[in-house]
Amino acid sequence: MDSRVDFPEGPQLRPQSLMFAFFGGHVLEEGPLCVYSGSVIEVLARAGVGEQAVRSTLTRMVNRGLLRRQREGRRMYFGLTPQATEILWNGKKRLWDTGAVNDDWDGTWTLLGFSLPESWQRQRHDLRSRLAWSGFGPLYSGLWIAPGDFDVSALVSELGLAAHVKIFHATADDATDIGLMIRDTWDLDGVGARYADFDKRWTDWLGSGSGSGSGSGSGDPLGTRLRLTSEWLRIIRTDPRLPARHLPAAWPARSAHDTFHRIAEQTEAPACRMAARLMETTPLRPS
C-alpha cells in the first residue's frame, strides 16, 4: 500500500475528526454497515494517522457511545451508533448545504439571556461553550446573540437550564450600529484569519500540481479529502455566519468556500474508488 502523505501543512487535526470524516464520507449513506478495524487503520494512514492512534481513537469512540463494536470470527468491526449518525448528518448538512457566506440574512436575531447561581460554574461554562459552538456571541455577560432564527430550546433543556434561560427573537432598532456590535461581540479577525490561511494553503497546494488532473495528482485523493473536509468543518463550525452585508467587503470566507468546493469536487470520485477498494465491511446487526 502507498500511504504517502501529500497535502498542505496545516493545523493539527484530531484523529477523531478524521475518523468522523471517513465514516461520514464513505459509510453513512451506504446503509447500516460495520468496517473492519484493519481497513480503518489503512484508510486513516493515508491521512497521516498512525495505527496506535487509530486503535485508541476507536476505543475512545466506543466508550463515548459514538461507535459500536461487532466481532466477526477473529476480526473486529466498527459501526455507527444513532448518536454518531445524527452528528454526521448534521455535519454533512453544514458541509454541503450551508454556504460559508450568509448572503440571505433576514434581519432577525436570536437572543438568549441567562442568570445562574454563582456556584454553578460548570453549568455556566457548559452553556457558554455550547452557545459559542452554535454561533452565538456574548453581547453582555448574561445576554448572548446570534443572527437568524435559532431554536435553542433543545440545547437548553439538554443542559437542564430551562428554568434559568429566556429566549427571544427580535430585530435591531435603527439606532443600533450593527457593524460595530458585530465587531465588539465576535472575533472577526480570528475567524477571517482561519479562512484566509485555509484558502492560501490549499490554493498553493493546487498550484503546485498536487491537486491537478483527476484530483489524485501525485499524492492520495482519499487522504487529501479526509483532511480537507475535516479541516473545513472545523473552521465553519467556529464561524457564526454573520450577515455578509455587515462584514468587510473582502471577507475571505467567500474565496475559501470556493477553494474547498473545487478541491472536494476534484477528489470525490477518486477518493470513493480508493475507499471502496480498501474497505472490508459487514452488515451492522441490530443492537
C-alpha positions in Angstrom: 0.0 0.0 0.0 1.2 3.5 -0.8 0.1 5.6 2.1 2.2 8.6 1.3 1.0 11.9 2.8 0.7 14.6 0.2 -1.4 17.6 1.4 -0.6 21.1 2.6 0.7 21.5 6.1 -2.0 22.9 8.4 -3.4 22.7 11.9 -3.1 19.5 13.8 -6.3 17.5 13.3 -7.6 15.2 15.9 -7.8 11.5 14.9 -11.5 11.5 15.9 -12.2 14.4 13.4 -10.6 12.4 10.6 -12.5 9.2 11.8 -15.8 11.2 11.5 -14.7 12.4 8.1 -14.2 8.8 7.0 -17.4 7.4 8.3 -19.4 10.5 7.2 -18.0 10.4 3.7 -17.9 6.6 3.0 -20.1 4.7 5.4 -23.1 7.0 6.5 -25.0 6.7 3.3 -24.2 3.1 2.4 -26.6 1.6 5.0 -26.0 0.1 8.4 -22.5 -1.2 7.9 -19.5 -2.1 10.1 -16.0 -1.6 8.8 -13.1 -3.9 9.7 -10.6 -2.3 12.0 -7.7 -3.1 9.6 -9.5 -1.2 6.9 -9.9 1.8 9.1 -6.2 1.7 10.0 -5.3 1.5 6.3 -7.6 4.4 5.3 -6.5 6.8 8.1 -2.8 6.1 7.5 -3.4 7.9 4.2 -4.4 11.0 6.3 -1.3 10.7 8.4 -2.7 8.9 11.4 -0.6 6.1 12.9 -2.0 2.6 13.8 -1.8 3.1 17.5 -3.6 6.4 17.4 -6.4 4.8 15.2 -6.8 1.9 17.7 -7.0 4.2 20.7 -9.4 6.5 18.9 -11.7 3.6 18.0 -11.7 2.5 21.7 -12.5 6.0 23.0 -15.3 6.5 20.5 -16.9 3.2 21.6 -16.6 4.3 25.2 -18.3 7.6 24.3 -21.2 5.9 22.6 -20.2 7.0 19.1 -19.2 3.6 17.6 -20.3 0.0 18.1 -18.0 -3.0 18.1 -19.1 -6.1 16.3 -17.0 -9.3 16.2 -17.0 -11.5 13.1 -14.8 -14.6 13.8 -11.4 -13.3 14.8 -11.9 -9.9 13.4 -13.4 -6.7 15.0 -15.6 -4.4 13.0 -16.9 -0.9 13.9 -20.3 0.7 13.1 -22.1 4.0 13.8 -24.4 4.4 16.8 -27.6 6.5 16.5 -25.8 9.4 18.3 -22.9 9.4 15.8 -25.3 9.1 12.9 -27.1 12.2 14.0 -23.8 14.1 14.4 -22.7 13.1 10.9 -26.0 14.0 9.2 -25.7 17.5 10.9 -22.1 17.8 9.8 -23.0 16.7 6.3 -25.7 19.4 6.1 -23.2 22.1 7.3 -20.5 20.9 4.9 -22.6 20.7 1.7 -25.9 22.6 2.1 -24.9 25.7 4.1 -22.6 28.2 2.5 -19.8 29.8 4.4 -21.2 33.3 3.5 -24.5 34.5 4.8 -26.0 36.5 2.0 -29.7 35.8 2.8 -29.9 37.1 6.4 -33.4 38.5 7.1 -32.5 41.0 9.8 -33.7 38.8 12.8 -31.6 37.9 15.8 -32.0 35.2 18.5 -31.2 36.5 22.0 -30.6 34.2 24.9 -30.5 35.7 28.4 -29.5 33.6 31.5 -28.9 34.1 35.2 -27.2 31.2 37.0 -26.3 30.9 40.7 -22.6 31.9 41.4 -21.8 28.3 42.5 -22.9 26.9 39.0 -19.5 27.4 37.4 -19.6 24.1 35.4 -23.1 24.8 34.1 -22.2 28.3 33.1 -19.1 27.0 31.3 -21.1 24.3 29.5 -23.8 26.8 28.4 -21.3 29.3 27.1 -19.3 26.6 25.3 -22.5 25.2 23.6 -23.7 28.7 22.7 -20.3 29.6 21.1 -20.3 26.3 19.2 -23.8 27.2 17.9 -22.7 30.6 16.6 -23.8 32.8 19.5 -21.6 35.6 20.8 -21.7 37.5 24.2 -23.5 40.8 23.7 -23.1 41.1 27.5 -22.1 38.6 30.1 -25.6 37.1 30.6 -27.0 38.0 27.1 -25.9 36.1 24.0 -27.0 36.8 20.5 -26.9 35.0 17.1 -28.0 36.2 13.6 -31.2 34.5 12.4 -34.0 32.5 14.0 -32.4 29.7 16.0 -34.3 27.1 18.0 -32.0 26.6 21.0 -34.7 25.2 23.3 -33.4 21.6 22.9 -29.8 22.7 23.8 -31.1 24.5 27.0 -33.2 21.5 28.0 -30.4 19.1 27.5 -28.3 21.1 29.9 -31.1 21.2 32.4 -31.2 25.0 32.4 -34.7 25.8 31.0 -35.8 27.5 34.3 -32.8 29.9 34.1 -32.9 30.9 30.5 -35.1 33.3 28.5 -35.1 33.2 24.7 -36.2 36.0 22.4 -36.4 36.6 18.6 -36.1 40.2 17.6 -34.8 42.9 15.2 -32.4 45.7 16.0 -33.6 49.3 16.2 -32.3 51.7 13.6 -30.2 53.5 16.2 -28.1 50.3 16.7 -24.8 50.2 14.8 -24.9 46.5 13.8 -21.5 46.5 12.3 -20.0 47.9 15.5 -22.0 45.4 17.6 -20.7 42.5 15.5 -17.1 43.7 15.8 -17.5 44.0 19.6 -19.2 40.7 20.0 -17.3 38.3 17.8 -13.6 37.8 17.0 -13.8 38.7 13.3 -10.0 38.9 12.9 -9.7 35.3 14.2 -12.5 33.9 12.0 -11.2 35.7 8.9 -7.6 34.6 9.6 -8.7 30.9 9.7 -10.4 31.3 6.3 -7.5 33.2 4.8 -5.0 30.6 6.0 -7.1 27.7 4.7 -7.5 29.4 1.3 -3.8 30.2 0.9 -2.5 26.8 1.8 -4.9 24.8 -0.3 -4.7 27.2 -3.3 -0.9 26.9 -3.1 -1.2 23.1 -3.0 -3.4 23.2 -6.1 -0.9 25.5 -7.8 1.9 23.1 -7.1 0.3 20.4 -9.2 -0.6 18.1 -6.3 -4.3 18.7 -6.9 -4.3 18.8 -10.7 -5.8 16.5 -13.2 -8.2 13.9 -11.8 -7.8 15.2 -8.3 -5.3 12.5 -7.2 -2.3 14.3 -8.5 1.0 12.8 -7.3 -0.5 12.1 -3.9 -3.5 10.4 -2.4 -7.1 11.6 -3.1 -8.6 9.7 -0.1 -6.2 11.1 2.5 -6.4 14.6 1.0 -10.2 14.6 1.0 -10.3 13.3 4.6 -8.0 16.2 5.8 -9.8 18.7 3.6 -13.3 18.0 4.9 -12.1 17.6 8.5 -10.3 21.0 8.5 -13.1 22.8 6.6 -15.7 21.5 9.0 -13.6 22.7 12.0 -13.4 26.2 10.5 -17.0 26.6 9.6 -18.2 25.3 13.0 -16.3 28.2 14.6 -17.9 30.7 12.2 -21.2 32.2 13.4 -22.2 33.0 9.7 -22.6 36.7 10.4 -24.6 38.7 7.8 -22.3 39.4 4.8 -23.7 43.0 4.5 -22.1 43.8 7.8 -18.7 42.2 7.1 -15.6 43.6 5.3 -16.0 43.7 1.6 -13.1 41.3 1.0 -14.3 38.8 3.6 -12.1 35.7 3.0 -14.8 33.1 3.6 -16.1 33.6 0.1 -12.8 32.6 -1.6 -12.1 29.8 0.9 -15.6 28.4 0.2 -14.9 28.2 -3.5 -11.5 26.6 -2.9 -12.9 24.0 -0.6 -15.6 23.0 -3.1 -13.2 23.0 -6.0 -10.9 20.5 -4.3 -13.8 18.5 -2.9 -15.2 18.0 -6.4 -11.8 17.0 -7.8 -11.2 14.4 -5.1 -14.7 12.9 -4.7 -14.6 10.2 -7.4 -11.0 9.0 -7.0 -11.4 9.0 -3.2 -14.6 7.0 -3.4 -13.0 4.4 -5.7 -10.0 4.1 -3.4 -12.2 3.8 -0.2 -14.2 1.1 -1.9 -11.1 -0.9 -2.7 -9.7 -0.6 0.9 -12.9 -1.1 2.9 -13.9 -4.5 4.2 -17.5 -4.3 5.6 -20.2 -6.4 7.0 -23.9 -5.6 7.8 -24.4 -4.0 11.2 -26.5 -6.3 13.4 -29.4 -4.8 15.4 -28.4 -3.9 18.9 
